[in-house]
């Protein structure tokens, strides 16, 4: 009899735990949600108008890993 999906998942998780890993669940904003783009734009405009915008942008650039970075 083939294993159920539950059994296969349990075995896979057991192997991962044995390898020293643990499961972590995170919640992130749904970029497909209605209003997401408008809210992102609103927040971007707020930071763009703030006195600290140059410092914030510099920090983002210094701490971002981009595909074309040489590092």
Buried (B, 14 or more C-beta within 10 A) or exposed (E): EEEEEEEEEEEEEEEEEEEEEEEEEEEEEEEEEEEEEEEEEEEEEEEEEEEEEEEEEEEEEEEEEEEEEEE
